[in-house]
């Protein structure tokens, strides 16, 4: 009998769930430590070393050995780093380094572990929202732009030319000839900067709500000597361009808007009749029961609750959330006026769908 609920329980099921909770606690702890290992450069250092002592690893990374030693304890017991007790040496297997070092981009999972630390930094504020409603605004997420830029580099910038653009037949030839391109919710503009560098005959415009992100984009454009790119601080729900652009892109930017329906309508209005809207957004279903086989579903719902949904609600928005799903996305695209919608996937990216949309 269960004394708390006064009902019979399946003891085997209860024990199995207890084991699951041990796994949850350990995985959560490892997520934080992997994030630390990424931010401090420990994985990169170990990826370049043969089996080494904690002293050698700390020296290579330029870090305090006592902290490195404790971190190594988590990595060894978590099955991420190998340890030789006879020689007192630690080693990051090449098979693990292939998923944890900057050299492994775009397959560096350590980048994504940072989202859990960001979520933890606003946990108190999220708890208050559970009680009182409302949301947590963008400015409360101190490292959001930094991590988002790093994540975008993996899923967008690195595969952009060889994998993303080929999803749109003929778009490379059009970019070569010279067209007008807009990226809505461009952040620091890494994707646009890469396109502007490779396609000098085209002109590129980036809109983003955050002034600091726009300034970073402008600074890099100046640094690279690019004259075919413009960044503007604009609310995606407020721009009123009419049939100005041949290609419009959004990279994981629609679902956290205050008014995503209006944003999509604005994009429709700004697109020329023969233009293409390329939307990258989270891979998932609008129905929770259809996400049971998605290996990243708990992670994606967590990021949605602690960032995407709450920043929308903080703006008085609808709080669509990252897991709005393919079904609702297609429905909203049709409501915005688009007539042709194609959804594709790429093997390098288990997190996103790619929507190729035309009027």
C-alpha positions as CSV (number, residue, x, y, z in Angstrom):
1,X,0.0,0.0,0.0
2,X,1.1,3.6,-0.6
3,X,0.7,5.5,2.7
4,X,0.5,8.9,0.8
5,X,-2.4,8.0,-1.5
6,X,-3.9,4.9,0.2
7,X,-3.9,2.9,-3.0
8,X,-2.1,-0.2,-4.2
9,X,0.9,0.3,-6.3
10,X,2.9,-1.8,-8.7
11,X,6.1,-2.2,-6.9
12,X,8.1,-3.2,-9.9
13,X,6.9,-0.2,-11.8
14,X,7.7,2.0,-8.9
15,X,11.2,0.6,-8.6
16,X,11.7,1.1,-12.3
17,X,10.7,4.7,-12.0
18,X,13.1,5.3,-9.1
19,X,15.9,4.0,-11.4
20,X,14.7,6.4,-14.0
21,X,14.9,9.3,-11.5
22,X,18.5,8.4,-10.7
23,X,19.3,8.6,-14.4
24,X,17.4,11.9,-14.6
25,X,19.5,13.4,-11.8
26,X,22.8,12.2,-13.2
27,X,22.0,13.3,-16.7
28,X,20.9,16.7,-15.5
29,X,24.2,17.1,-13.5
30,X,26.2,16.0,-16.5
31,X,24.5,18.5,-18.7
32,X,25.7,21.3,-16.5
33,X,29.2,19.9,-16.3
34,X,29.3,19.4,-20.1
35,X,28.3,23.0,-20.5
36,X,31.2,24.0,-18.2
37,X,33.6,21.8,-20.1
38,X,32.6,23.5,-23.4
39,X,32.7,27.1,-22.0
40,X,36.1,26.6,-20.4
41,X,37.6,24.8,-23.4
42,X,38.3,21.6,-21.5
43,X,36.9,19.3,-24.2
44,X,38.9,21.1,-26.9
45,X,42.1,20.8,-24.8
46,X,41.5,17.1,-24.0
47,X,40.7,16.5,-27.7
48,X,44.3,17.5,-28.5
49,X,46.0,15.6,-25.7
50,X,47.0,11.9,-25.3
51,X,46.1,10.3,-22.0
52,X,47.1,13.0,-19.5
53,X,47.1,13.9,-15.8
54,X,44.8,16.5,-14.3
55,X,47.8,18.8,-13.9
56,X,48.6,18.5,-17.6
57,X,45.0,19.0,-18.6
58,X,44.6,22.1,-16.4
59,X,47.8,23.5,-17.9
60,X,46.7,22.9,-21.4
61,X,43.4,24.6,-20.8
62,X,44.8,27.3,-18.7
63,X,42.5,26.5,-15.7
64,X,42.6,25.9,-12.0
65,X,43.6,22.2,-11.4
66,X,41.4,21.7,-8.3
67,X,38.3,22.6,-10.3
68,X,39.5,20.5,-13.3
69,X,40.0,17.5,-11.0
70,X,36.4,17.7,-9.7
71,X,35.1,18.2,-13.2
72,X,37.0,15.1,-14.4
73,X,35.4,13.1,-11.6
74,X,32.0,13.9,-13.1
75,X,33.2,13.1,-16.6
76,X,34.7,9.7,-15.6
77,X,31.8,8.5,-13.5
78,X,29.4,9.8,-16.2
79,X,31.1,7.7,-18.9
80,X,32.4,10.6,-20.9
81,X,36.1,10.5,-20.1
82,X,38.2,7.3,-19.7
83,X,40.5,7.0,-16.6
84,X,43.6,4.9,-16.1
85,X,44.0,4.5,-12.3
86,X,47.5,3.0,-12.6
87,X,48.9,6.0,-14.4
88,X,46.5,8.5,-13.1
89,X,45.6,9.7,-16.6
90,X,42.4,10.9,-18.2
91,X,41.5,10.6,-21.9
92,X,38.7,11.8,-24.1
93,X,38.0,9.1,-26.6
94,X,38.0,10.2,-30.2
95,X,34.5,8.8,-30.5
96,X,33.3,11.2,-27.8
97,X,35.4,14.1,-29.0
98,X,33.5,13.8,-32.3
99,X,30.4,15.1,-30.4
100,X,31.9,17.4,-27.8
101,X,34.6,19.6,-29.3
102,X,34.5,22.8,-31.4
103,X,36.4,20.9,-34.0
104,X,33.3,18.6,-34.3
105,X,31.0,21.4,-35.5
106,X,28.2,21.0,-36.6
107,X,27.9,17.9,-34.4
108,X,29.0,19.5,-31.1
109,X,26.3,18.6,-28.6
110,X,28.1,20.5,-25.9
111,X,26.8,23.7,-27.4
112,X,23.2,22.7,-26.8
113,X,23.8,21.8,-23.2
114,X,24.2,25.5,-22.4
115,X,20.4,26.0,-22.8
116,X,19.8,24.1,-19.6
117,X,22.1,26.5,-17.7
118,X,20.3,29.5,-19.3
119,X,16.9,27.9,-18.2
120,X,18.2,27.5,-14.7
121,X,19.3,31.1,-14.5
122,X,15.7,32.2,-14.8
123,X,14.0,29.4,-12.9
124,X,12.8,31.7,-10.0
125,X,11.2,34.0,-12.5
126,X,9.6,31.1,-14.4
127,X,8.1,29.8,-11.1
128,X,6.5,33.2,-10.5
129,X,5.0,33.1,-14.0
130,X,3.5,29.7,-13.1
131,X,1.8,31.3,-10.2
132,X,0.9,34.7,-11.7
133,X,1.0,34.3,-15.4
134,X,2.9,36.7,-17.7
135,X,6.4,36.0,-19.0
136,X,10.1,36.6,-18.6
137,X,11.5,39.2,-21.1
138,X,14.5,38.8,-23.4
139,X,16.7,41.0,-21.3
140,X,16.6,38.5,-18.4
141,X,18.4,35.9,-20.5
142,X,22.0,37.2,-20.1
143,X,23.7,34.7,-22.4
144,X,20.9,34.1,-24.9
145,X,22.4,35.9,-27.9
146,X,25.8,34.3,-27.3
147,X,24.5,30.7,-27.1
148,X,22.0,31.3,-29.9
149,X,24.7,32.5,-32.2
150,X,26.8,29.5,-31.4
151,X,23.9,27.2,-32.0
152,X,23.0,28.9,-35.2
153,X,26.5,28.5,-36.4
154,X,26.1,24.8,-36.2
155,X,22.6,24.4,-37.6
156,X,22.6,27.2,-40.1
157,X,25.9,28.8,-41.0
158,X,28.2,25.8,-41.4
159,X,25.7,23.8,-43.5
160,X,24.2,26.9,-45.2
161,X,25.9,26.7,-48.6
162,X,26.1,22.9,-49.1
163,X,22.9,21.7,-47.4
164,X,20.4,24.4,-46.8
165,X,20.4,26.4,-50.0
166,X,20.1,23.3,-52.2
167,X,16.7,22.6,-50.6
168,X,15.5,25.5,-52.7
169,X,15.9,24.6,-56.4
170,X,17.6,27.4,-58.5
171,X,18.2,29.7,-55.5
172,X,22.0,29.7,-55.8
173,X,21.8,30.8,-59.5
174,X,19.4,33.6,-58.5
175,X,21.7,34.7,-55.7
176,X,24.6,34.7,-58.1
177,X,22.7,36.9,-60.5
178,X,21.6,39.3,-57.8
179,X,18.4,39.4,-55.7
180,X,17.0,41.1,-52.6
181,X,17.2,38.9,-49.4
182,X,15.6,39.5,-46.0
183,X,16.3,37.6,-42.8
184,X,13.6,38.2,-40.1
185,X,14.8,37.8,-36.6
186,X,18.4,37.7,-37.8
187,X,20.1,37.9,-34.4
188,X,23.8,38.8,-34.9
189,X,23.4,38.0,-38.6
190,X,25.9,35.2,-39.1
191,X,23.8,33.5,-41.8
192,X,23.4,36.8,-43.7
193,X,27.0,37.7,-43.4
194,X,28.0,34.4,-44.9
195,X,25.6,34.9,-47.8
196,X,26.7,38.5,-48.4
197,X,30.3,37.3,-48.5
198,X,29.6,34.5,-51.1
199,X,27.0,36.4,-53.2
200,X,28.3,40.0,-53.8
201,X,25.7,40.7,-56.5
202,X,22.8,40.2,-54.1
203,X,21.7,42.6,-51.4
204,X,20.9,41.4,-47.9
205,X,18.8,43.0,-45.1
206,X,18.5,41.8,-41.5
207,X,15.7,42.7,-39.0
208,X,15.9,42.0,-35.3
209,X,14.2,43.3,-32.2
210,X,17.4,43.4,-30.1
211,X,19.6,46.4,-30.7
212,X,22.7,44.7,-29.2
213,X,22.3,41.9,-31.8
214,X,22.0,44.3,-34.6
215,X,25.1,46.2,-33.5
216,X,27.1,43.0,-33.5
217,X,25.9,42.3,-37.1
218,X,26.9,45.8,-38.2
219,X,30.2,45.6,-36.5
220,X,31.0,42.3,-38.3
221,X,29.8,43.6,-41.6
222,X,32.2,46.5,-41.3
223,X,35.0,44.2,-40.1
224,X,34.5,42.0,-43.2
225,X,34.3,45.0,-45.5
226,X,30.8,44.0,-46.8
227,X,28.8,46.8,-48.5
228,X,25.8,44.7,-49.7
229,X,24.3,44.1,-46.3
230,X,22.1,46.2,-44.0
231,X,21.0,45.6,-40.4
232,X,17.9,47.3,-38.9
233,X,16.4,47.2,-35.4
234,X,12.8,46.3,-36.3
235,X,9.9,44.5,-34.7
236,X,9.0,41.6,-36.9
237,X,5.3,42.2,-36.3
238,X,5.5,45.8,-37.5
239,X,7.4,45.9,-40.8
240,X,5.3,46.8,-43.8
241,X,7.5,46.1,-46.9
242,X,5.5,45.3,-50.0
243,X,6.8,42.8,-52.6
244,X,10.3,43.9,-52.0
245,X,12.2,40.7,-51.5
246,X,13.0,37.7,-53.6
247,X,14.1,35.5,-50.7
248,X,13.0,35.8,-47.1
249,X,14.4,33.6,-44.4
250,X,13.7,32.9,-40.7
251,X,15.9,30.6,-38.6
252,X,14.1,29.4,-35.5
253,X,12.6,32.8,-35.2
254,X,8.8,32.6,-35.7
255,X,7.6,30.5,-32.8
256,X,8.8,33.0,-30.1
257,X,7.2,36.1,-31.7
258,X,4.5,37.9,-29.8
259,X,2.2,37.8,-32.8
260,X,3.6,35.0,-35.1
261,X,0.5,35.2,-37.3
262,X,1.1,38.8,-38.1
263,X,4.8,38.1,-38.7
264,X,3.9,35.5,-41.3
265,X,1.5,37.8,-42.9
266,X,4.1,40.5,-43.1
267,X,6.5,38.1,-44.7
268,X,3.9,37.1,-47.2
269,X,3.3,40.8,-48.1
270,X,7.1,41.5,-48.4
271,X,7.7,38.6,-50.7
272,X,7.6,39.1,-54.5
273,X,5.3,37.0,-56.5
274,X,8.0,34.6,-57.7
275,X,9.8,34.8,-54.3
276,X,10.6,32.0,-51.8
277,X,10.1,32.0,-48.1
278,X,12.6,29.7,-46.3
279,X,11.6,28.9,-42.7
280,X,13.7,26.8,-40.4
281,X,11.7,25.9,-37.3
282,X,11.6,23.3,-34.5
283,X,10.9,19.7,-35.6
284,X,7.8,18.4,-33.7
285,X,4.1,17.8,-33.9
286,X,1.4,20.0,-32.6
287,X,0.0,17.0,-30.8
288,X,2.0,15.8,-27.7
289,X,1.1,12.1,-28.3
290,X,2.9,12.3,-31.7
291,X,6.1,13.5,-30.1
292,X,6.6,10.4,-28.0
293,X,9.2,9.1,-30.5
294,X,11.0,12.4,-30.7
295,X,14.3,11.7,-28.8
296,X,14.7,15.5,-28.0
297,X,11.0,16.2,-27.1
298,X,11.6,16.7,-23.3
299,X,14.5,19.1,-24.0
300,X,12.5,21.0,-26.6
301,X,9.4,21.4,-24.4
302,X,11.7,22.6,-21.6
303,X,13.5,25.2,-23.7
304,X,10.0,26.3,-25.0
305,X,8.6,26.7,-21.5
306,X,11.7,28.5,-20.1
307,X,12.4,30.7,-23.1
308,X,10.4,30.7,-26.3
309,X,6.9,30.7,-24.8
310,X,7.7,33.0,-21.9
311,X,9.4,35.7,-23.9
312,X,6.4,35.9,-26.2
313,X,4.1,36.1,-23.2
314,X,6.3,38.8,-21.7
315,X,5.5,41.0,-24.7
316,X,1.8,40.4,-24.3
317,X,1.9,37.8,-27.0
318,X,0.2,34.5,-27.5
319,X,3.0,32.3,-26.2
320,X,3.1,29.9,-29.2
321,X,6.2,28.1,-27.9
322,X,8.8,26.1,-29.8
323,X,6.7,23.0,-30.0
324,X,3.9,24.6,-32.0
325,X,4.5,21.8,-34.5
326,X,4.3,21.1,-38.2
327,X,0.5,20.9,-38.3
328,X,-0.1,24.3,-36.8
329,X,2.9,25.8,-38.7
330,X,1.4,24.8,-42.0
331,X,-2.1,26.0,-41.0
332,X,-0.7,29.4,-40.0
333,X,1.3,29.7,-43.2
334,X,-1.9,29.1,-45.2
335,X,-3.8,31.6,-43.1
336,X,-1.0,34.1,-43.9
337,X,-1.8,33.7,-47.6
338,X,0.8,31.2,-48.8
339,X,-0.3,28.6,-51.3
340,X,2.6,26.2,-51.7
341,X,4.3,24.6,-48.6
342,X,6.9,21.9,-48.7
343,X,8.5,20.5,-45.6
344,X,12.0,18.9,-45.7
345,X,14.5,17.5,-43.2
346,X,18.3,17.3,-43.1
347,X,20.4,14.5,-41.5
348,X,22.8,17.0,-39.8
349,X,19.9,18.6,-37.9
350,X,17.6,16.5,-35.7
351,X,16.0,19.6,-34.2
352,X,14.5,21.5,-37.1
353,X,12.1,21.2,-40.1
354,X,12.8,23.3,-43.2
355,X,9.7,24.8,-44.9
356,X,10.0,26.0,-48.5
357,X,7.1,28.3,-49.0
358,X,5.7,30.2,-52.0
359,X,2.7,32.4,-52.7
